Every structure is written in structure tokens, then in C-alpha cells.
Amino acid sequence: MTRNKVPTLLSGAVGLALVQRFAPRQAARRSFLVGGGLAWVAILSLAAIVPAQDRSPASLPAATAPSNPPANVAPGVIARDAGGHTMIRAVRAPGPMRIDGRLQEEFYATVPPLSGFIQNEPKAGAPGSEKTEVWIFFDATTFYVSARCWESQPDHLVVNEMRHDHANITQNDLFAFGLDTFYDRRNGVFFEVSAIGARIDGQVTNERIANLDWNPVYAANVARFEGGWTVEVAIPFKSLRYRPGDTQIWGFQAKRINRRKNEVSYITPMPASMAGRGHLQSSLMATLVGIEAPSGGRTLDLKPYAISTLAGSGTVGAPVPRDLSASAGIDAKYGVTRSLTADLTYKTDFAQVEADEQQVNLTRFSLSFPEKRDFFLENQGVFGFGGAAASNASSTSDLPLLFYSRRVGLNEGRQIPIQGGGRLSGRAGRYSLGLLNIESERDEESATPATNFTVARVQRDILRKSSIGAIVTHRSNAQRRAGRNQAYGVDASLAFYNNLVINAYAARTDTEGLPGDDASYRGQLDYAGDRYGVQLERLSVGGHFNPEVGFVRRTDIRKNFAQFRFSPRPPPNLLIRKYFLMGSMAHIENRAGRLEMRDVESEAAIEFHSADRLYVGYGNIYEFVPQPFPIATTITLPVGGYSFASGKVGLTLGNKRRLSGTVSLEHGTFYSGDKTSITWTKGKVSVTPRLSVEPRLSIDRVTLAEGTFTNRLLGSRATFSMSPLSFVSALVQYNTATRSASANVRLRWEYRPGSELFLVWNEQRDTVPQSLPTLLNRAFIVKVTRLVRF
């Protein structure tokens, strides 16, 4: 047996051991073991025929290197062949680079640019209608990407968003590029800069999970010229992770969005189904050669912080904050290798994090909220399991998460002090590794004991874009039962072509005092083509499946789900870009075979070239309520089966408009009565490119045999951006379901790269009194961080 096949067989052996150790007991264990064992044997058989990776730094992985790449020698910077392969050559900067966005250095006229962008939208395969030129330079410390974006109508650029990492930036005119710095053809990082300098930066895991909360240190500036706009980006090599060796081979992709025309184009041909996600697809990137990166020593970043809080609370009158406190802590980031990073934290504090956006819940099940704390966000894709992202769970998904980072340092919305901890994450050859250990302090007020949280995750790349892996989590003090809690699982993600993915997992939990039905498994097929889409899923969650470092919305279920989509493109015209016809059915029963829910949904939609979208839908639901359900404060639904149906109509206005968002109206029967809902989500009023208001509205009028109630959730976020690196925002919310009103006002200023100042004002009031709402708590927080890089 060759040495390079040992890791593959070891990972397979670990998977089989986990399946056998943690399969359901007695008869169910046999089918669980046989099915899981056959899956692993099939995966390992496929993995065995894939050529092993040469470990020498200068070589490419045999399974991912482009076949017969086109030659690319100086002075040329780009070469394409008939097979669609593209080779790009980076050039050593011939002189000092001034990152002002103006492209005034003489070498911009002497070094030839990359050009010849190819449309992805609206006419896939056609040349870009506006010229785009790109230069790639490097020097001893920094990697540079510059672009000149020609525009025939420069006065009609769409630029209405300045906030860092905000999704609305993608609805502006922008230039973006992606880097596959390990050249593994599946993971990468990306940078996007709009025509007014707004930035998005993030990581991509397995071409599917994007993490916008990776915030590296780099510089970017834009400028205007008579024929369009220009951009320069400078990324220190210290901010990137790549394979050992001075001579590097990376993947590279560049994207241009002309929002006036709703045109998306790339440096390489991109399937229409990729839409605006092409620069995240490492397997479709061009090959970038010629980079001479510093091997350097191990990098060390220290980020100490100091915080002061003035807080108060009460229920009578309007008390003035009177409790003054101060604390300090430190975060550290250490490059163990060029591809593995250790993060350490002591006296962790998250006071600067924005408050959660409240949600209306008319179901019997818990809702999840997205993670917003920086420490848990970087490399979060490494911890994803079974086809789900690790930290940003869908609030209504039935798919369990074995690791949900909001379990750490939070208990029913209350912050629990974190003493400290560490994380090791990154790549080691064909393996992705993630190890996290956090210690929280005892919280007397909520009677939460000091708790240790541990997560270990490993994935092994196989085939072209597939992987197999395992995860183990541990919590020293469980919430559901006294004592420890552990979860174990094995998973596989098999990706074929560009649009077909098969996800599967098998998992078990072990909670002291909670024996029995503690297993879960899933198999899912997802085909996301441009014209057709299919999702098929089988999900099983035991009644005592309890991953307490994770999240489970529903237990004791067997779910079968199917969804089909037909989305043809009409002949070229000036109005309609695409039609959508979609239908789905979910059939859920409990483990004893009783029908719990049957949900049939259908939707028809038209997407316009303006990015507006009009849709209508119909849903028919049967639900069995196994125990009395308190749907409102004074209303409880009795046990029984309920059938209800509703229709909806909605209109989405594209973000390039001054007024945008999705407005919908839904009406129909609901349990023992009926419901009418009016919502406005993702709303935005662009006052100026620097000032925006984001209103949010949800009104549910419910009339039941047991009583009538109305839930109102009103909210708005106002943001003023002084620059791409500084802003002040105010989030105000009013919720009749929780009878509360709250305000969260934040100022963030990155006064130097990686160093920040935060000013935060929080206030919450009880709306039950008929007079002025009663103050529950109020706090004013000042926090300063300083990045020191070695």
C-alpha cells in the first residue's frame, strides 16, 4: 500500500467506526450500519482511483490541474485555448504602487491588461458590451489587482450603497475578483468593490458556502475618468493563506457588473446557471501563474481591546444609567503554517455586535438567528456539516445543525461571559480541519454553570469537487439534562458537473439521562440548472436527538421532500429575462408513523431585466397538533388535525431603485379560522449613496374559533456611511408579540487597517403600559481595538 493512500483509508476507517459506534441500537443499528458502510465503501472506491496529490510545493494536484493549459509567456498576460482553458500571468510591479484608484503610473500604459470579458447575463457567451481591462501585479509584500471599467454613459452608474459587506452592494456597478490560493479548485476568497468604493470581502467553502464576515486587512480605492471608472486593490500577502513555496499557482476570476444594463460578465466563459456567483466557483477559474510570494515566517496578529459600559435598568420612571464598568481583553491570530491558523481569545467581548432583527413566529417550533460575532465567523464554512452552513442557519429549516455557534456565550438571548478559548482552522493537504474549544463563565442571574464547548471537524477532499468528513462536539453541562452532552456524525458531499450535489450524513447524540431515540440521518439530491431545478430529500430526526452545541428545530420526524423548478428564458426582448414555475411537497410523519404535516406549495414568477420580480403562489397544509399549542398570549389551540390553504401575491423591486424591497399579501384559512398577512421585507429607501433607510413591516391578522389577535412587527434601520470603513446605524424595532420596543445605535470607525472604535447605545422598553413604555434596560458602550501585526 502506498503512503499517499493511507489518509484516505484512515478517514474511511474513522467514518465506519463512527457509524458502528453511534448507530441506533438493536435492529435499527443493522440497517444503519449496512447503509452507512456501503456508502463509505462506494466513496472510498471512487477515492482510490483518483490520483494522489504530489506534496511538492511547485506542483499542482493531479486531479484538479487543467488538461493541456495554453502557453503563457512574457510579454503576454493572458492566453486562451479552444477547450475553454485560460492561463493568466501576474507581473512583478515595475515600480511603487500608489493605491488611489487613478491608474496614473506609467507602467499601466506599458503592461498589457487582461480583457475580453464574456457575458453571463443577460446573453450568456456574448462579449461584454462595455470594455473592462484588468492588471495583476505583485511585489515583495503585496498582491495587486487593478481594473479600468469603461462606461458609455458614466453619468448613469448605479451606486446607492456604501456599507461594508452589505448585500445591496451587489446591486451596484462593481468590479469583483476571486482567488483560489490553494489551487484546490473548490475553496477560495473574493473581493468586490463598487464604483464608489464600497467593499465586500469573504471566503467560499466547497464553492457553495459563502462567508461575508471574513475581514482581511487590505486597501482599495476607486476614481472616475471621462470614459468610466477605475479601481485599485492592494492585499498584503500576510492577509492571505496559500500553499508553501515561493512560486505560486492560484485560481483567478474577475467579474464586472454593469447595473444599468443588468449585465454580468467574466474573464472566462460561465454557465448561465451561475448568474452572479461565477467568481465564487474555483473550479471554473482561470489559472494564475507567475506569482512569487514570500514564504516568510509565521505571522502573528495581536488585537487587544478596552471597553467601558454605563448601564442601568428599572421598571418605574426613566432611570438614568448609573453602573459604570470597564474591562479589557485580547484576541490573537497565529499562522501555524501558511494554510493553518490558530485564533486565541481571552475575556472575549461582543458588546459592539448589532442587535438581532426580531422575527414573528406562528409555528410550534423554535426559530434560529444568524451569528454576528466576529470570532465565530472566520472560517465558519470549515465547521459546516451535512450540507448546511455552520453558524447562519435558516430560521425555518428542519435540517439539524451539529454546530451552531450561538449556543456558545448565549442562553435564550442573554449574554453569558466567555472566559476564553481557541480555534485551529484551515487546510492540510487535501484535508480541511477545524478545532474549537471555548470556556464560558458561570452566570449567577440565569443560573448557567461554567461550561466547556468543544468541536472537532475534519473533511477529506475526494474526486474533483467532493468530500467526506466527520464531526464530534462536546458540552460539559447540557441544558436539556444535567450532565455532559456529545454529538457525533459522518457526512459526504458529492458534487458532479457544475450543478449537481448529493449531501448525506448520519449522526447520533449522547446526553446523560436522555437515552433512546437519539439518531439522525439525511440524504439529499440538489440539481440547480439554469432551466431546470430538482431537490429531493429524506430526513430523519429521533425524538431524543439533542446536539447541545447545535440546533434542532423539530425532533421525532421522518421527512420526505421534493421540489421541482422550470425556469425558461424567453427569446431576447427588452422586458422579461426569465419565467419561473415551481412546486414542492413535504410529507412529515413521526417515528411511530403518524402524519404530522403535509405541505404542498406552488409558485409562478416573472423576473424582469430591471431585476424586478412578480410572483403568485398557493399553499395547502395539513398539520396535526399533538398537544395544546399557545399560539398567542391568551389563545391556545386544542389537540387535533387542521387543514388550511392560502394564496399569496408579491412584488420585488430591484435594489437599483431608490425604493426597493419585497411587498407581499397572503390570505387564507389558518388552523380553526383564517389569517391575512401583509409584509414588506428587505425594504430600502436610498436617500443618497451614503444615507439609506431600511423599513420592515409584518402584520398578521388572525381570526380563530378560540379568539382573535393581531401581531405587528415594525422595524427600521437607518445608516449613514461616512466612508466604506466608517458608519453610524440605528436599528429600531416594535413587536406586539413580545410587547417590546428596542433601539440599537452603533458607530463603527476603522481608524486604521484592522483597528476599530465602537460607540453603542442600547435601550429596551416594555409596551404593556398604556402610557409611555416602561424602560427595562439602557446601556452606553465605548470599545476600542488596536491591531498589532508582526
C-alpha positions in Angstrom: 0.0 0.0 0.0 1.3 3.4 -0.9 1.8 6.1 1.7 -0.4 8.6 -0.1 -3.4 6.4 0.2 -3.2 6.0 4.0 -5.0 9.2 4.8 -7.9 8.2 2.6 -8.2 4.8 4.2 -7.8 6.2 7.7 -10.6 8.7 7.1 -12.8 5.9 5.8 -12.0 3.7 8.9 -12.9 6.6 11.2 -16.2 7.0 9.3 -17.0 3.3 9.6 -16.1 3.3 13.3 -18.3 6.3 14.0 -21.2 4.7 12.1 -20.9 1.4 14.0 -20.4 3.1 17.4 -23.2 5.6 17.1 -25.8 3.9 15.0 -29.3 3.4 16.5 -29.5 0.4 18.8 -30.7 -3.1 18.2 -32.3 -3.9 14.9 -32.1 -0.3 13.6 -28.3 -0.5 14.0 -28.0 -3.2 11.4 -29.7 -1.2 8.6 -27.9 1.9 9.7 -24.5 0.2 9.7 -25.2 -1.6 6.4 -26.4 1.6 4.6 -23.6 3.7 6.0 -21.0 1.1 5.4 -22.0 0.7 1.8 -21.9 4.4 1.3 -18.4 4.7 2.7 -17.2 1.7 0.7 -18.5 3.3 -2.5 -16.9 6.6 -1.7 -13.6 5.0 -0.8 -13.7 3.0 -4.0 -14.1 6.2 -6.0 -11.4 8.0 -4.0 -9.0 5.2 -4.6 -9.0 5.7 -8.4 -8.2 9.5 -8.0 -4.5 10.2 -8.5 -3.0 11.3 -5.2 -1.7 14.8 -4.7 2.0 15.4 -5.1 3.2 17.2 -2.0 5.9 19.2 -3.7 5.1 22.9 -3.4 5.7 23.7 -7.0 3.3 21.1 -8.4 -0.4 21.0 -9.0 -2.9 18.5 -7.6 -3.2 16.0 -10.4 -7.0 15.8 -10.0 -7.5 19.5 -10.5 -4.9 20.7 -12.9 -6.3 21.9 -16.3 -5.5 19.5 -19.1 -3.2 20.9 -21.7 -3.3 24.5 -20.4 -2.5 27.2 -23.0 1.1 28.5 -23.1 1.6 31.9 -21.5 4.9 33.6 -21.7 6.1 37.2 -21.4 5.1 39.7 -22.6 1.6 38.1 -22.8 -0.6 38.2 -19.7 -3.5 36.0 -20.9 -3.9 33.0 -23.2 -7.0 31.1 -24.1 -7.4 27.8 -26.0 -10.3 26.3 -27.8 -11.1 24.0 -24.9 -12.1 26.9 -22.7 -8.9 26.9 -20.6 -7.4 30.3 -19.6 -3.9 31.0 -18.3 -3.1 34.4 -16.7 0.3 35.7 -15.8 0.9 38.0 -12.9 3.6 40.7 -13.4 6.1 42.0 -10.8 5.3 45.6 -10.2 7.9 47.6 -12.1 7.7 50.5 -9.6 6.0 51.8 -6.5 2.2 51.4 -6.5 0.1 54.3 -5.1 -3.4 52.9 -4.2 -5.5 55.9 -5.1 -7.6 54.2 -7.8 -6.4 56.5 -10.5 -4.1 54.2 -12.5 -1.7 57.0 -13.3 1.6 55.1 -13.0 3.4 54.8 -16.3 3.5 51.0 -16.3 -0.3 50.9 -16.8 0.5 52.1 -20.3 3.3 49.6 -20.9 2.0 46.4 -19.3 -0.8 44.9 -21.4 -4.1 44.3 -19.5 -6.4 41.3 -19.4 -9.5 42.0 -21.4 -12.2 40.2 -23.5 -14.8 39.7 -20.8 -17.7 37.3 -21.6 -21.3 37.8 -20.6 -23.1 35.5 -18.2 -26.2 37.7 -18.0 -28.3 38.5 -20.0 -26.7 36.9 -23.1 -24.5 34.1 -21.9 -21.5 33.7 -24.1 -21.7 37.1 -25.8 -18.8 39.6 -25.4 -19.2 42.1 -22.6 -20.9 45.2 -24.0 -18.6 47.6 -22.1 -14.8 47.2 -22.2 -13.1 46.0 -19.0 -9.3 46.0 -18.5 -7.5 44.2 -15.6 -3.9 44.3 -14.4 -2.4 41.8 -11.9 0.8 42.9 -10.1 2.8 41.8 -7.1 5.9 42.9 -5.2 7.8 41.5 -2.2 4.9 42.1 0.3 1.7 42.7 -1.6 -0.7 41.3 -4.3 -2.4 43.9 -6.5 -5.4 43.9 -8.8 -6.4 46.9 -10.8 -9.2 47.5 -13.3 -10.4 50.1 -15.7 -14.2 49.8 -16.3 -15.2 51.7 -19.4 -18.8 53.0 -19.4 -20.5 54.7 -22.4 -22.9 56.5 -20.0 -20.8 57.3 -16.9 -23.5 59.6 -15.6 -25.9 56.7 -15.2 -23.8 54.5 -12.9 -25.9 52.8 -10.2 -24.3 53.5 -6.8 -26.5 53.6 -3.7 -24.8 51.6 -1.0 -21.6 52.3 1.0 -21.7 49.9 3.9 -19.0 47.3 4.1 -20.2 43.7 3.3 -23.8 44.8 2.6 -25.7 42.6 0.1 -27.0 45.7 -1.7 -23.5 46.4 -3.0 -24.0 43.6 -5.5 -26.9 45.6 -7.0 -24.5 48.4 -7.8 -21.9 48.8 -10.6 -18.9 46.9 -9.3 -15.8 45.0 -10.1 -15.0 41.7 -8.3 -12.4 39.0 -8.3 -12.0 35.6 -6.7 -8.8 33.8 -5.7 -8.2 30.1 -5.2 -4.9 30.5 -3.4 -4.5 26.7 -2.7 -5.5 25.8 -6.2 -7.7 23.0 -4.9 -10.5 24.1 -7.3 -13.1 24.2 -4.6 -12.3 26.9 -1.9 -11.3 30.5 -2.2 -11.7 34.1 -1.2 -13.3 37.0 -3.0 -13.2 40.8 -3.1 -15.8 43.2 -4.6 -15.5 46.9 -4.9 -18.3 49.2 -6.2 -17.9 52.3 -8.3 -18.0 54.5 -5.1 -15.6 52.3 -3.2 -18.0 50.1 -1.1 -16.4 46.8 -0.3 -17.4 43.1 0.1 -14.9 40.5 1.1 -15.4 36.9 2.0 -14.5 33.2 2.0 -16.0 30.4 0.0 -16.1 26.7 1.1 -16.7 24.0 -1.4 -18.0 26.6 -3.9 -21.3 26.7 -2.1 -21.0 28.3 1.4 -20.0 32.0 1.3 -18.9 33.7 4.5 -19.0 37.5 4.2 -17.6 38.0 7.7 -14.0 37.3 6.8 -12.5 40.7 7.0 -8.8 40.8 6.0 -6.5 43.8 6.1 -6.2 45.3 2.6 -6.6 48.7 0.8 -8.9 49.6 -2.1 -9.7 52.9 -3.8 -11.8 54.0 -6.8 -11.7 57.0 -9.1 -13.6 58.3 -12.1 -12.3 59.2 -15.6 -14.1 60.6 -18.6 -14.9 57.2 -20.0 -15.9 55.3 -16.9 -14.3 54.4 -13.5 -11.2 52.7 -12.2 -10.3 50.6 -9.1 -7.1 49.5 -7.4 -6.9 46.8 -4.7 -3.7 46.0 -2.6 -3.8 42.8 -0.5 -0.8 42.1 1.8 0.4 38.5 1.4 0.1 38.3 5.2 -3.7 38.6 4.8 -3.9 35.5 2.5 -3.3 31.8 3.2 -1.6 29.7 0.5 0.5 26.6 0.0 4.2 26.6 0.9 6.7 27.6 -1.7 7.9 30.9 -3.2 6.4 30.2 -6.7 2.6 30.0 -6.5 -0.1 28.8 -8.9 -3.6 30.2 -8.0 -7.0 30.2 -9.5 -8.3 33.7 -10.6 -11.6 35.0 -11.8 -12.8 38.6 -12.4 -16.3 39.8 -12.7 -17.9 43.1 -13.9 -21.4 44.2 -13.2 -23.0 46.9 -15.3 -26.1 47.5 -13.3 -27.6 50.0 -15.8 -27.9 47.0 -18.2 -28.1 44.3 -15.5 -25.2 42.8 -17.3 -22.7 40.4 -15.6 -19.5 39.3 -17.4 -16.4 37.3 -16.5 -12.9 36.8 -17.7 -13.8 33.1 -18.6 -17.0 31.6 -20.0 -19.5 31.0 -17.3 -22.7 28.8 -17.4 -25.9 30.8 -17.3 -26.9 29.0 -14.1 -24.0 30.6 -12.2 -25.7 34.1 -12.5 -23.6 36.4 -10.3 -21.8 33.5 -8.4 -19.2 32.8 -11.0 -16.3 34.4 -9.1 -17.1 32.0 -6.3 -16.6 28.9 -8.4 -13.0 27.9 -8.0 -13.3 25.0 -10.5 -14.2 27.5 -13.3 -11.4 30.0 -12.6 -8.5 30.8 -14.9 -5.1 29.5 -13.8 -2.9 32.3 -12.5 0.9 31.8 -12.7 4.0 33.9 -12.2 3.4 35.0 -8.5 6.4 34.9 -6.3 5.0 35.1 -2.8 7.1 35.4 0.4 7.4 32.1 2.2 8.2 34.2 5.3 7.9 33.2 8.9 4.8 32.5 10.9 2.6 35.6 11.2 1.2 36.9 14.5 -1.6 39.4 14.9 -2.5 40.7 18.3 -5.7 42.7 18.8 -6.2 44.0 22.4 -9.3 45.8 23.3 -10.6 48.1 26.1 -14.3 48.6 26.8 -16.3 50.8 29.2 -20.0 50.5 29.9 -22.5 52.8 31.5 -25.7 50.9 32.2 -28.9 50.9 34.2 -32.3 49.3 34.3 -35.7 49.7 36.1 -39.4 49.4 35.8 -40.6 52.7 37.3 -39.9 56.1 35.8 -37.0 56.6 33.5 -33.8 55.9 35.5 -30.5 57.3 34.4 -27.8 54.7 33.8 -25.7 54.6 37.0 -23.5 51.5 36.8 -20.1 52.2 35.3 -17.8 49.3 34.5 -14.6 48.7 32.5 -12.7 45.7 31.2 -10.1 44.6 28.7 -9.1 41.5 26.7 -7.2 40.4 23.7 -7.5 38.3 20.6 -4.6 36.7 18.8 -4.1 35.2 15.4 -1.1 33.0 14.7 -0.1 31.4 11.4 0.8 27.9 12.4 1.6 27.2 8.7 0.7 29.1 5.6 -2.6 27.2 5.5 -3.4 26.6 9.2 -4.4 29.5 11.5 -4.7 29.4 15.3 -7.1 32.0 16.9 -6.9 32.7 20.6 -9.2 34.9 22.7 -9.2 36.0 26.3 -12.0 37.8 28.1 -14.0 37.8 24.9 -16.5 40.6 24.5 -19.1 41.1 21.8 -20.7 44.4 23.0 -20.3 46.0 19.6 -22.4 43.4 17.8 -25.6 44.7 16.2 -28.9 43.5 17.9 -30.8 40.7 16.3 -33.7 41.5 13.9 -36.8 40.2 15.6 -39.0 37.6 13.9 -42.7 36.7 14.0 -43.3 33.0 14.9 -46.7 31.5 14.4 -45.4 27.9 14.5 -44.9 25.4 17.3 -41.1 25.3 16.7 -38.1 27.4 17.6 -36.5 29.9 15.3 -32.8 30.4 14.8 -30.9 33.7 14.4 -27.7 34.3 12.4 -24.3 34.5 14.0 -22.8 38.1 14.1 -19.8 37.7 16.4 -16.5 38.0 14.6 -14.6 35.3 16.5 -17.1 32.6 15.3 -17.4 33.9 11.7 -14.0 33.5 10.1 -13.5 30.0 8.5 -17.0 29.1 9.7 -17.5 27.1 6.5 -15.0 24.5 7.8 -17.5 23.6 10.5 -20.5 23.1 8.2 -21.9 19.6 8.4 -24.3 17.5 6.2 -24.8 20.2 3.6 -25.7 23.0 6.0 -23.7 26.1 6.9 -22.3 26.2 10.4 -23.5 29.4 12.0 -26.1 31.1 9.8 -28.9 28.7 10.0 -32.2 29.2 8.1 -34.8 30.2 10.7 -37.4 27.7 9.3 -35.2 24.8 8.1 -35.9 21.4 9.6 -32.3 20.3 9.0 -30.4 19.9 12.3 -27.1 21.7 12.9 -24.5 19.7 14.9 -22.6 23.0 15.4 -24.5 26.3 15.9 -22.1 28.8 17.4 -24.8 30.9 19.1 -25.0 28.1 21.7 -21.7 29.4 22.9 -21.9 32.5 25.1 -25.7 32.9 24.7 -28.6 31.5 26.7 -32.1 32.4 25.5 -30.8 35.7 24.2 -28.9 36.5 27.3 -25.1 37.0 27.0 -23.0 34.6 29.1 -19.5 35.8 29.8 -16.8 33.9 27.9 -13.5 33.3 29.8 -11.5 32.5 26.7 -10.7 29.8 24.2 -9.1 29.0 20.9 -9.7 27.7 17.4 -7.5 26.0 14.8 -8.7 26.0 11.2 -7.5 25.8 7.7 -6.1 23.3 5.2 -3.5 20.5 5.4 -3.0 19.0 2.0 -6.4 17.5 0.9 -7.8 17.9 4.5 -9.9 20.8 5.9 -9.5 21.0 9.7 -11.5 22.8 12.4 -11.0 22.6 16.1 -12.7 24.9 18.6 -12.6 25.0 22.4 -14.4 27.7 24.4 -14.9 28.1 28.2 -17.8 30.2 29.4 -18.1 31.6 32.9 -20.8 30.9 35.4 -23.7 33.4 35.2 -25.5 33.7 38.5 -28.5 35.6 37.3 -29.6 33.0 34.8 -28.2 30.1 36.9 -26.0 29.0 34.0 -23.0 27.0 35.1 -19.5 27.4 33.8 -19.4 25.3 30.6 -16.8 23.9 28.2 -17.7 23.7 24.5 -15.5 21.6 22.1 -15.9 21.0 18.4 -13.7 18.9 16.1 -14.3 18.8 12.4 -12.3 17.1 9.6 -13.1 16.8 5.8 -11.2 14.9 3.1 -11.3 16.1 -0.5 -12.1 13.3 -2.9 -12.8 13.3 -6.7 -13.0 16.7 -8.4 -15.2 18.6 -6.0 -16.5 16.1 -3.4 -15.6 15.5 0.2 -16.2 13.1 3.1 -15.9 14.1 6.7 -16.6 13.6 10.4 -17.5 15.9 13.4 -17.5 15.5 17.1 -19.0 18.1 19.6 -18.9 18.1 23.4 -20.6 20.3 26.0 -19.7 19.8 29.6 -23.1 20.9 31.1 -26.1 20.2 29.0 -29.2 22.5 29.1 -31.9 19.8 28.5 -30.5 17.4 31.1 -27.9 17.8 33.8 -24.5 16.4 32.8 -22.5 16.3 29.6 -23.6 16.1 26.0 -21.9 14.8 23.0 -22.7 14.6 19.3 -21.0 12.5 16.5 -21.5 12.4 12.8 -20.1 11.4 9.4 -21.1 13.1 6.2 -20.4 13.2 2.5 -20.9 15.9 -0.2 -20.6 14.6 -3.7 -20.5 17.3 -6.4 -20.8 16.4 -10.1 -20.5 18.8 -13.1 -21.4 22.4 -12.1 -24.9 22.0 -10.7 -25.4 18.5 -9.2 -24.7 17.9 -5.5 -25.6 14.9 -3.3 -25.4 15.5 0.5 -25.7 12.8 3.1 -25.0 12.4 6.8 -25.5 10.1 9.8 -25.3 11.3 13.3 -26.0 10.5 17.0 -26.1 12.3 20.3 -25.3 11.2 23.8 -26.9 13.1 26.7 -26.7 11.9 30.3 -30.2 11.0 31.4 -31.7 11.1 27.9 -31.4 7.6 26.5 -33.1 6.1 23.4 -34.1 7.6 20.0 -31.0 9.8 19.5 -30.0 9.3 15.8 -30.5 11.4 12.7 -29.7 10.9 9.1 -30.2 12.7 5.8 -29.9 12.1 2.1 -30.4 15.0 -0.4 -30.0 15.5 -4.1 -29.9 19.0 -5.4 -29.7 19.9 -9.1 -29.6 23.6 -9.8 -29.5 24.1 -13.6 -30.5 27.3 -15.3 -33.6 25.8 -17.0 -34.5 23.1 -14.5 -34.1 22.5 -10.8 -34.7 19.5 -8.6 -34.4 18.9 -4.9 -35.1 15.5 -3.3 -34.6 14.9 0.4 -35.1 12.2 3.0 -34.5 13.4 6.6 -35.0 11.5 9.9 -34.5 13.1 13.4 -35.0 11.0 16.5 -37.2 12.2 19.4 -34.1 12.4 21.7 -31.6 13.7 19.1 -30.1 16.5 21.1 -26.9 18.2 19.8 -26.5 20.9 22.5 -23.7 22.6 20.7 -26.0 22.6 17.7 -29.6 23.5 16.8 -32.7 21.3 16.1 -36.0 22.9 15.2 -38.0 19.6 15.1 -37.4 16.2 16.6 -39.2 12.9 16.2 -39.8 13.2 12.4 -39.3 11.4 9.2 -39.5 13.9 6.3 -39.8 13.3 2.6 -39.4 16.4 0.4 -39.5 17.1 -3.3 -39.2 20.4 -5.2 -39.2 21.0 -8.9 -38.5 24.2 -10.9 -38.9 25.1 -14.6 -37.3 28.4 -15.4 -37.1 29.0 -19.2 -35.7 32.1 -20.8 -37.9 33.8 -23.4 -36.5 34.9 -26.8 -34.4 38.1 -26.3 -36.6 41.0 -25.5 -36.4 44.3 -23.6 -38.7 43.4 -20.8 -38.6 39.8 -19.4 -35.5 37.9 -18.5 -36.9 34.7 -17.1 -40.0 32.8 -16.1 -40.3 30.5 -13.1 -42.7 27.7 -12.3 -42.1 25.9 -9.0 -43.8 23.2 -7.0 -42.9 21.4 -3.8 -44.3 18.9 -1.3 -43.2 18.0 2.2 -44.5 14.9 3.9 -43.6 14.6 7.6 -44.6 11.9 10.0 -43.4 11.0 13.4 -41.3 7.9 14.1 -44.4 6.0 15.0 -45.8 6.6 11.5 -48.5 9.2 12.4 -48.8 12.0 9.8 -47.6 15.3 11.4 -47.6 17.6 8.4 -48.2 17.6 4.6 -47.3 20.9 2.9 -47.9 21.4 -0.8 -46.7 24.7 -2.3 -46.7 26.2 -5.8 -45.4 29.4 -7.3 -45.2 31.2 -10.6 -43.0 34.2 -11.2 -41.7 36.6 -13.8 -38.2 38.1 -13.5 -37.7 41.3 -15.5 -34.5 42.8 -16.9 -34.9 45.6 -14.4 -34.3 43.0 -11.6 -38.0 43.4 -10.5 -39.9 40.2 -9.8 -43.6 39.5 -9.7 -44.9 36.3 -8.2 -48.1 34.5 -7.2 -48.4 31.3 -5.0 -50.7 28.8 -3.4 -50.2 26.5 -0.5 -52.2 23.7 1.1 -51.2 22.4 4.5 -52.4 19.7 6.9 -50.9 19.8 10.4 -51.5 17.6 13.4 -51.1 19.4 16.8 -50.2 16.7 19.3 -50.5 18.9 22.4 -52.2 22.2 23.2 -50.5 25.0 21.3 -50.4 28.5 22.8 -50.4 30.5 19.5 -50.9 33.8 21.3 -50.8 35.2 24.8 -54.4 34.3 25.6 -55.2 31.8 22.8 -54.4 28.1 22.8 -55.2 25.7 20.0 -56.5 22.2 21.1 -55.1 18.9 20.1 -56.2 17.8 16.7 -55.6 17.8 12.9 -56.0 21.0 10.9 -56.2 21.6 7.2 -55.8 25.1 5.8 -54.8 26.8 2.5 -53.8 30.2 1.4 -52.8 32.3 -1.7 -50.2 35.0 -2.0 -49.1 37.7 -4.4 -45.9 39.7 -4.2 -43.7 42.2 -6.0 -40.0 42.6 -5.6 -38.5 45.9 -6.7 -34.8 45.6 -7.6 -32.2 47.2 -5.3 -31.0 49.6 -8.0 -34.3 51.6 -7.5 -34.4 54.4 -4.9 -37.3 52.4 -3.3 -36.8 48.7 -3.2 -37.9 45.6 -1.3 -40.5 42.8 -1.4 -44.1 43.6 -0.7 -46.5 40.6 -0.3 -50.1 39.9 0.6 -51.3 36.5 1.8 -54.8 35.4 2.7 -56.4 32.1 3.5 -57.6 29.7 6.1 -55.4 29.1 9.2 -55.9 26.3 11.8 -59.5 26.8 13.0 -60.0 30.2 11.3 -58.3 32.4 8.8 -55.2 34.7 8.5 -54.3 37.8 6.5 -50.7 38.8 6.3 -49.0 41.9 4.9 -45.2 42.1 4.8 -42.5 44.4 3.5 -39.1 42.7 3.7 -35.7 43.8 2.6 -37.0 47.2 2.2 -34.7 50.1 1.4 -35.1 53.8 0.7 -31.9 55.2 -0.8 -31.8 58.9 0.2 -28.2 59.3 -1.0 -25.4 56.7 -1.6 -24.3 57.4 2.0 -27.7 57.6 3.7 -30.3 54.8 3.5 -33.4 53.7 5.5 -34.4 50.1 5.6 -38.0 49.7 6.8 -39.5 46.4 7.7 -43.2 45.6 8.2 -45.1 42.4 9.2 -48.8 42.4 10.1 -50.7 39.2 10.8 -54.4 39.4 11.4 -55.6 36.0 12.8 -59.2 35.1 13.5 -59.7 31.7 15.1 -62.6 29.9 16.7 -60.6 30.3 20.0 -60.1 34.0 19.6 -58.7 36.8 17.5 -55.3 38.6 17.6 -53.1 40.8 15.5 -49.3 40.6 15.5 -47.4 43.7 14.4 -43.7 43.8 13.9 -42.4 47.2 12.8 -38.7 48.0 12.3 -36.3 50.2 10.5 -32.6 50.6 10.2 -31.1 54.0 9.2 -27.5 54.0 8.2 -25.2 56.9 7.3 -21.8 55.8 5.9 -19.0 58.4 6.1 -16.7 56.1 4.1 -16.5 52.4 3.3 -14.8 51.9 6.7 -17.0 54.1 9.0 -20.7 54.3 9.5 -23.4 55.1 12.1 -26.6 53.0 12.1 -29.8 52.9 14.2 -32.0 49.8 14.4 -35.4 50.5 16.0 -38.0 47.7 16.5 -41.5 47.4 17.8 -43.1 43.9 18.4 -46.6 43.4 19.7 -46.0 39.6 20.1 -43.2 40.2 22.7 -44.7 43.5 23.8 -41.4 45.3 23.5 -39.7 48.3 21.8 -36.0 48.4 21.3 -33.3 50.6 19.9 -29.7 49.8 18.9 -27.5 52.7 17.7 -23.9 51.9 16.6 -21.0 53.9 15.3 -18.1 51.9 13.8 -14.9 53.6 12.7 -11.9 51.6 11.3 -9.4 54.3 12.1 -6.5 52.3 10.8 -6.5 48.9 9.0 -7.8 46.3 11.4 -8.2 48.7 14.3 -11.7 50.0 15.3 -13.6 52.3 17.5 -17.2 51.4 18.5 -19.8 53.6 20.2 -23.0 51.7 21.0 -26.3 52.7 22.6 -28.9 50.0 23.6 -32.3 50.6 25.0 -35.3 48.3 25.6 -38.8 49.2 26.8 -42.0 47.3 27.8 -45.0 48.4 25.7 -47.7 46.9 28.1 -48.3 50.2 30.0 -50.9 52.4 28.2 -48.7 55.5 28.8 -45.1 55.9 27.9 -43.4 52.5 27.5 -41.5 51.5 30.7 -37.7 51.4 30.5 -36.4 47.9 31.0 -32.7 48.5 30.4 -30.3 51.0 28.8 -26.6 51.0 28.1 -23.9 53.1 26.5 -20.7 51.3 25.5 -17.4 52.5 24.2 -15.0 49.9 22.8 -11.5 50.4 21.2 -9.4 47.8 19.4 -5.9 48.0 18.0 -4.3 45.6 15.6 -0.6 44.9 16.0 0.9 42.8 13.2 4.2 41.0 13.4 
